[in-house]
Amino acid sequence: MAKVIHGIFLDPPIAIARLGGSEVPQPAYTWVQPLSPRTEDSGQTVVMPQWSLNVLPNGSVEPFLPSAMQFRDGALIRPVCPFFELWALVGAPKAAPDVWKEEPVTPELLRQFGATLSDLTFRVDAHNAKAARRARNPALRFGTNPALEVRGDDYQKNELRGKSPAGSLPKMVPPPHFIPLGFFQVLRSIPSPPADPPLAWVTQGVRVDVVRVRFTPGKGFMYGPPTASQQLPAFGVSAVDPSRAFLSRERGLWSGVKPDAIVIPEDTYDGEDIGRSNALNPSLGIVDDTCDARIEAVLTIPGARQPLRTHASVLVGPPDFAPDRRPFLSAADEINDRARGHRSLPDRLSSEETEAWVQDLFGRIFETLSLLNVDFHRRQRARDPLSKSRLGPPILDDDVAPEEAAMGSRDLLRNQRYAVAAPNVKTEPLPLTQYAKSRHRNFADINALRTFITQHKDPNRLLQLIRGAFEVERMEDGDNTSMRMPPFMRHSNAFPLTLSAWQYKLLMSWVQSVIREDALGTKAKAPIVAKTLSDEAQDRREVVLTRMKAGAPK
């Protein structure tokens, strides 16, 4: 039966690239549970190398599996440079979408439908609009003007040059200058190797014949006007290297502008913190080489009514300085919050699946917390004083000052049975940080979390402690918050960071189920199982005992 290509898509549809100064891209890796115990301050996750692709001089790729993970070359951080594969939806001419088959686009597949790689075009549009957004001036947006277009059989590495819009005068990026935003490259498809005997990477599903492209982000440099290369008296260093100080200083552009206070967050640009005045300080006119990019693929099949189109998005961010720590709120969590059907998610999970998800969430929370200096963040953003309704008598022998500030000795959200000592440079310089880590390391075990919910005097304690999705209390703003979890952390809108709506709903659904079970007496004395350790904790204990026995004297 004749088949047609009903559609095409890029996989993945969204990817995050990360800046880095090294010429060597970061190989792929995944998160796994460790088989052996780790140090007390480390998280529950380790990184494991995965099959990666090395781009050869002719544009083809060579799979390889690193023996160890390396994230920098000397002082230069390796950039994360995502690949995108092109796939097709193939089926009979009048077949329903649910029976279409996903097939990788290869030169051979294109030939089956009378097309070649020259019938395929990629269009890349990359822009940085940070200054434009803060100053509310579209002329400050710079990027690929016009967009880069590359044929499917062009394997050169194409530079993405950030320029001011064609019709803007004066231009923030004056010609012939440009800001390098990275590279885009179509990779050469090569025939798959013989299946007998199969290569290791073939058995893992890695293909070299599929049409794929690669996005390489910028180096992580800052750019500004000539004045930005001068030494800043408050810091003793210049903000921008002289070789990158070529942006225009003409009136109405980014340099010297006081950003619109309506734009949130308003305090995230270079120059804001110089002088420490109550009003917004003028911008130093500095921009970076991050960008958001849209990659569009257009396939023209001879004889077809119209070309097939698809696109993917690239978000460029800073390096990940803790790659073996999982965030408790990820881009995937945020996307799920906006996906259809997320409100019914708890109804689609079994009780065992929900409980496993909760344990994983609190493991991620601990891993995030293991990176934080809670003492510092409290000094920066704790509400001081709290409202009278949130204050109680001071905790006996507690030395957290000021006592009326959030997480202070009189904060009713504090654990009233645990006193925290004052900071001591020699013994414990960060007492709140240490206490928070110890507490959340315990909660990473589902049994300990169940015990906390069922044995606490107030069964709704977790409801009080955890902030609802996007919840901001009357006494809070972007700079001053209570200690409701997660404490003293800011969302991208500058307000208190929270779980996503679906995460919060699913968690609280589980909490209420634990409270109901306890009320019925079904699990009043024994959590989930008759053991006091999770499976992961037991595995770690067995490894330790085995190692101790092996080292014991005969």
C-alpha positions in Angstrom: 0.0 0.0 0.0 1.3 3.5 -0.9 2.4 5.7 2.0 2.8 9.4 2.4 4.6 11.6 4.9 1.8 13.3 6.9 4.1 15.5 9.0 7.6 16.0 10.4 8.9 16.9 13.9 12.1 17.7 15.6 13.2 15.7 18.6 13.5 17.1 21.2 11.0 20.0 20.6 12.7 22.0 23.4 16.3 21.9 24.5 18.5 23.9 26.9 21.9 24.9 25.7 24.5 26.1 28.2 27.3 28.7 27.7 30.9 27.6 27.9 34.3 28.9 26.8 35.8 25.6 25.9 35.9 24.4 22.3 35.0 20.9 23.4 31.2 20.3 23.9 29.9 18.6 27.0 29.3 14.8 26.4 25.9 13.4 27.3 25.1 12.0 30.8 22.2 10.9 32.9 21.3 10.9 36.5 21.4 7.6 38.4 21.3 6.4 42.0 24.8 5.6 43.4 25.7 2.0 44.3 28.0 3.1 47.1 27.6 5.6 50.0 28.7 9.1 49.5 29.8 11.9 51.8 27.3 13.4 54.2 26.9 16.7 52.3 26.3 15.2 48.9 23.0 14.5 47.2 21.3 11.2 46.3 22.3 11.5 42.6 25.4 10.9 40.6 26.0 11.5 36.9 26.7 8.6 34.5 28.2 9.0 31.0 26.0 8.2 28.1 26.6 7.6 24.4 27.6 10.9 22.8 28.3 12.1 19.3 31.6 13.6 18.2 31.3 15.8 15.1 34.0 15.1 12.6 35.5 17.6 10.2 33.3 16.5 7.3 30.2 17.1 9.3 29.4 13.4 10.1 29.1 12.1 13.6 31.0 9.4 15.5 29.4 7.8 18.6 31.6 7.4 21.7 31.0 6.5 25.3 33.2 8.6 27.8 34.9 6.6 30.5 34.5 9.5 33.0 32.7 12.8 33.1 34.7 16.0 32.6 32.9 19.4 32.7 35.8 21.8 32.0 39.1 22.1 30.2 41.3 24.0 32.6 39.5 27.2 33.4 37.1 26.9 30.5 33.7 25.3 31.0 32.5 22.9 28.3 29.3 24.2 26.7 26.1 22.1 26.3 25.4 21.9 22.6 22.1 20.0 21.9 21.4 17.9 18.9 18.0 17.8 17.2 16.8 14.8 15.0 14.3 15.1 12.2 11.5 12.5 12.2 8.6 11.9 10.0 5.0 10.7 10.5 4.3 8.1 7.8 1.1 6.3 6.9 -1.4 5.5 4.3 -2.9 8.6 2.5 -6.2 8.5 4.4 -5.0 6.9 7.6 -6.0 8.3 11.0 -3.3 10.1 12.9 -3.3 7.5 15.7 -1.9 4.9 13.3 0.8 7.0 11.7 4.2 5.6 12.3 7.2 7.6 13.5 10.3 7.1 11.3 13.6 8.9 11.4 14.2 11.1 8.3 17.2 9.7 6.4 18.4 10.2 2.8 16.9 6.7 2.1 13.5 7.7 3.5 13.5 10.9 1.4 14.3 8.9 -1.7 11.3 6.7 -1.2 9.1 9.8 -1.6 11.1 11.4 -4.4 12.9 13.9 -2.3 16.6 14.7 -1.5 18.4 16.6 1.2 18.4 19.6 -1.1 14.5 19.7 -0.6 15.1 20.3 3.1 15.8 23.7 4.6 16.5 24.8 8.1 15.8 28.4 9.3 17.3 29.6 12.6 16.1 32.8 14.3 18.1 33.6 17.5 17.6 36.8 19.5 18.5 38.3 22.9 15.7 40.7 24.1 16.7 41.2 27.8 17.6 44.9 27.4 14.6 45.5 25.1 12.3 44.1 27.7 13.8 46.0 30.7 13.9 49.3 28.9 10.7 48.6 26.9 12.5 49.5 23.7 12.3 47.0 20.7 15.4 48.6 19.1 17.5 47.0 21.9 16.7 43.5 20.7 19.6 42.0 18.8 20.0 38.7 16.9 20.0 37.1 13.5 18.7 39.9 11.4 17.8 38.3 8.9 17.3 34.7 10.1 19.9 32.1 9.0 18.8 29.7 6.3 20.7 26.4 5.6 20.0 23.7 3.1 19.8 20.1 4.3 23.0 19.2 2.3 25.1 22.1 3.6 27.3 20.8 6.4 29.3 23.9 7.2 29.3 25.4 10.7 27.4 28.6 10.4 27.9 31.5 12.9 24.8 33.1 14.5 25.6 36.9 14.5 23.7 39.1 16.8 22.9 42.5 15.1 20.5 45.3 15.8 17.2 45.4 13.8 17.6 46.6 10.2 15.3 49.6 10.6 16.5 50.8 14.0 18.5 54.0 14.3 20.7 54.5 16.1 21.8 50.9 16.4 22.9 49.5 19.8 25.2 47.1 18.0 26.9 49.4 15.4 28.1 47.8 12.1 30.4 46.1 11.3 30.3 44.8 14.8 28.1 41.8 15.9 27.7 39.7 19.1 28.4 36.0 18.5 25.4 34.0 19.6 26.9 30.6 18.7 26.7 28.3 15.7 24.3 26.1 13.8 25.3 23.1 11.8 23.5 20.5 9.7 25.2 17.1 10.2 26.0 14.7 7.5 24.0 11.4 7.5 26.1 8.3 6.8 24.9 4.7 6.2 24.3 2.6 9.3 26.9 0.0 10.0 26.2 -3.7 9.4 24.0 -5.2 12.1 26.2 -8.3 12.4 28.0 -8.2 14.6 26.2 -5.1 16.2 28.3 -2.3 17.6 27.7 -1.3 21.2 26.2 2.0 20.3 23.9 0.4 17.8 22.4 -1.8 20.5 21.7 1.4 22.5 19.6 2.9 19.7 22.1 5.4 18.5 21.8 6.1 14.8 24.2 7.9 12.4 21.9 7.9 9.3 19.2 10.2 10.7 19.1 13.8 9.7 20.2 15.9 12.7 21.4 19.4 13.4 23.4 20.9 16.3 23.1 24.2 18.1 26.2 25.5 19.8 25.7 28.5 22.2 28.0 31.5 22.8 31.0 31.6 25.0 29.5 33.4 28.0 31.0 36.9 27.3 29.7 40.3 28.2 29.5 43.2 25.8 29.1 46.9 26.4 29.9 50.5 25.4 33.5 51.8 25.7 32.8 53.2 29.2 32.1 49.6 30.4 35.7 48.7 29.9 36.8 51.3 32.5 37.5 50.3 36.0 34.5 50.5 38.3 35.5 52.4 41.6 33.1 50.3 43.7 34.6 47.0 42.5 38.2 47.8 41.3 37.6 45.9 38.0 36.1 46.7 34.6 32.8 45.1 33.6 33.7 44.4 30.0 36.9 43.5 28.2 38.1 46.3 25.9 37.8 44.0 22.8 34.1 43.7 23.5 33.3 47.3 24.5 31.9 48.4 21.1 28.2 49.0 21.8 26.8 52.5 21.1 26.3 55.1 23.9 23.9 57.3 22.0 20.8 58.6 23.8 17.8 56.4 24.0 19.8 53.2 23.9 20.7 50.8 26.7 23.6 52.6 28.3 22.5 55.1 31.0 18.9 54.1 30.8 16.8 53.6 34.0 14.8 50.5 33.3 11.0 50.6 33.7 10.1 49.6 37.2 7.0 47.9 35.8 9.2 45.2 34.3 9.7 42.4 36.8 12.2 41.5 38.1 13.5 45.1 38.0 16.8 44.5 39.8 18.6 42.1 37.4 20.8 44.2 35.2 24.3 45.5 35.4 24.5 48.8 37.3 21.5 48.4 39.4 23.5 47.7 42.6 26.1 50.5 42.2 25.5 53.2 44.7 22.8 51.4 46.6 20.3 54.3 46.2 16.6 53.7 46.8 15.8 54.5 43.2 16.8 52.4 40.2 20.3 53.1 39.1 21.0 53.6 35.4 22.2 50.7 33.3 25.9 50.3 32.4 24.7 49.3 29.0 25.9 45.7 29.3 24.4 42.7 27.5 25.4 39.0 27.3 25.5 36.4 24.5 22.6 34.3 25.7 19.6 34.0 23.4 16.4 32.1 22.6 16.4 30.4 19.2 13.7 28.9 17.0 14.8 26.2 14.6 12.4 25.6 11.8 12.6 22.7 9.3 10.8 22.9 6.0 10.6 19.8 3.8 9.3 20.1 0.2 8.0 16.7 -1.2 7.8 16.8 -5.0 4.1 16.8 -6.0 2.8 17.6 -2.5 0.3 20.3 -2.1 2.4 22.2 0.4 5.7 21.9 2.2 5.9 20.1 5.6 6.9 22.4 8.5 8.0 21.9 12.1 10.1 23.8 14.6 12.0 23.4 17.9 13.1 25.9 20.5 16.5 26.4 22.1 16.9 28.2 25.4 20.4 29.3 26.2 21.4 29.6 29.8 24.5 29.8 32.1 26.6 26.7 33.0 25.2 24.2 35.4 27.6 24.3 38.3 26.0 21.4 40.1 25.2 18.9 37.4 24.7 16.0 39.8 21.9 17.8 41.7 18.4 17.7 40.5 16.2 20.7 41.0 12.8 20.2 42.7 11.2 22.6 40.1 12.3 22.0 36.6 11.4 23.2 33.1 9.5 20.0 32.6 7.5 20.6 35.8 6.6 24.1 34.5 5.6 22.7 31.1 3.4 20.0 32.7 1.7 22.8 34.6 0.5 24.3 31.3 -0.3 21.0 29.6 -3.9 19.9 29.1 -5.1 17.3 31.6 -2.6 18.1 34.4 -5.5 18.8 36.9 -6.5 15.2 36.8 -3.0 13.8 37.2 -3.5 12.5 40.8 -6.5 10.5 39.6 -4.4 8.8 36.9 -1.7 7.6 39.4 -1.9 4.6 41.7 -1.2 5.2 45.4 2.1 3.4 45.0 3.1 5.6 42.0 2.1 8.7 43.9 4.1 7.7 47.0 7.2 7.0 44.8 6.8 10.4 43.2 6.6 12.1 46.6 9.8 10.4 47.7 11.5 11.4 44.6 10.3 15.0 45.0 11.7 15.2 48.5 14.9 13.7 47.3 15.2 16.5 44.7 14.3 19.1 47.4 17.2 17.8 49.5 19.6 17.9 46.5 18.6 21.6 45.9 19.0 22.4 49.5 22.4 20.9 49.6 23.6 23.8 47.4 22.1 26.6 49.5 23.5 28.8 52.2 20.3 29.2 54.2 21.9 31.6 56.7 22.9 34.0 53.9 19.5 33.9 52.1 17.7 34.5 55.4 19.8 37.6 56.0 19.0 38.8 52.5 15.2 38.1 52.3 13.7 37.2 55.7 10.6 39.3 56.7 11.6 41.4 59.7 9.5 41.6 61.8 6.8 39.0 61.1 3.2 39.9 61.8 2.1 39.4 65.4 -0.1 36.5 64.4 3.0 34.6 63.3 5.0 35.2 66.4 5.1 33.1 69.6 7.3 32.8 72.6 11.0 32.3 71.9 12.3 28.7 71.6 14.2 27.8 74.7 18.0 28.2 74.3 17.6 29.2 70.6 20.1 31.8 69.3 18.8 32.6 65.9 18.6 36.4 65.7 16.8 38.6 65.1 14.2 36.5 66.8 11.1 38.3 65.3 12.3 37.8 61.7 11.3 34.8 59.6 12.9 31.6 60.8 13.8 33.4 64.0 13.4 32.1 67.5 9.8 33.4 67.7 8.6 32.2 64.3 5.7 29.8 64.8 6.6 27.9 61.7 9.9 26.9 63.3 10.2 23.4 64.9 9.5 24.5 68.5 11.3 21.4 69.9 14.7 22.2 68.3 17.0 25.0 69.4 19.7 26.3 66.9 22.9 27.6 68.3 24.5 30.9 67.2 27.0 30.9 64.4 30.5 29.8 65.5 33.4 30.3 63.0 35.3 27.3 64.5 32.5 24.8 65.2 29.5 25.7 63.0 29.5 28.9 60.9 26.2 28.1 59.2 23.9 26.6 61.8 20.6 27.1 59.9 22.1 25.6 56.8 23.3 22.6 58.7 20.0 22.1 60.4 18.0 22.4 57.2 20.2 19.8 55.5 19.9 17.4 58.3 16.1 17.8 58.4 15.6 17.4 54.7 18.0 14.5 54.5 15.6 12.8 56.9 12.5 13.7 54.9 14.1 12.2 51.7 13.0 8.9 53.3 9.3 8.4 52.7 8.9 6.6 56.1 10.3 9.6 58.0 8.0 11.9 56.1 5.0 9.8 56.9 6.0 9.8 60.6 6.3 13.6 60.5 2.8 13.9 59.1 1.1 11.4 61.4 2.9 11.9 64.7 3.0 15.7 64.7 0.6 17.4 67.1 -0.9 19.3 64.1 -1.6 16.9 61.3 -1.9 19.8 58.9 1.7 20.9 59.6 2.9 20.3 56.1 0.0 22.3 54.7 1.1 25.2 56.8 4.8 24.9 56.0 4.6 24.5 52.2 3.7 27.5 50.1 0.9 27.0 47.6 1.6 27.5 43.9 2.4 31.1 43.2 1.2 32.1 46.7 2.3 35.4 48.1 1.2 36.4 51.6 0.2 40.0 52.4 3.4 40.7 54.3 5.6 39.4 51.5 7.1 40.8 48.3 10.1 39.9 46.1 12.6 41.0 48.7 11.0 40.0 52.0 9.3 36.6 52.7 8.3 34.3 55.4 10.0 30.9 55.9 7.3 28.9 54.2 8.9 26.3 52.0 10.9 26.8 49.9 12.2 29.7 52.1 13.8 32.9 50.8 14.1 31.8 47.2 12.8 33.8 44.3 10.8 32.7 41.2 11.6 34.1 37.7 9.0 36.8 38.4 10.9 37.9 41.5 8.1 36.7 43.8 8.6 33.7 46.2 9.5 30.5 44.6 6.9 27.7 44.8 6.1 24.3 43.5 4.2 24.2 40.3 0.4 23.9 40.6 0.3 20.3 39.6 3.1 19.4 42.0 1.5 21.1 44.9 -1.9 19.5 44.2 -0.4 16.0 43.9 1.7 16.4 47.1 -1.3 17.7 49.1 -3.4 14.9 47.8 -0.9 12.4 49.1 -0.6 14.2 52.5 -4.4 14.1 52.9 -4.4 10.4 52.1 -1.8 9.7 54.7 -3.8 11.7 57.3 -7.0 9.7 56.4 -5.2 6.4 56.6 -3.8 7.3 60.0 -7.3 8.3 61.2 -8.7 5.0 60.2 -5.8 3.2 61.9 -4.7 1.4 58.8 -1.1 2.7 59.0 -1.0 4.2 62.4 1.9 2.2 63.7 3.6 0.9 60.6 4.3 3.2 57.6 4.1 1.6 54.1 6.1 -1.5 55.1 7.4 -3.1 58.2 10.9 -1.7 57.8 12.2 1.7 59.0 14.5 2.3 56.0 13.6 2.9 52.4 14.9 0.5 49.7 17.6 3.0 48.8 18.7 3.4 52.4 18.8 -0.4 52.9 20.9 -0.8 49.7 23.4 1.7 51.0 23.6 0.1 54.4 24.3 -3.3 52.8 27.1 -1.9 50.8 28.6 -0.4 54.0 28.3 -3.6 55.9 29.8 -5.7 53.1 32.7 -3.3 52.9 33.3 -3.4 56.6 33.2 -7.2 56.7 35.7 -7.4 53.8 38.1 -5.2 55.8 37.7 -6.9 59.1 40.7 -8.8 60.5 40.6 -12.6 60.1 
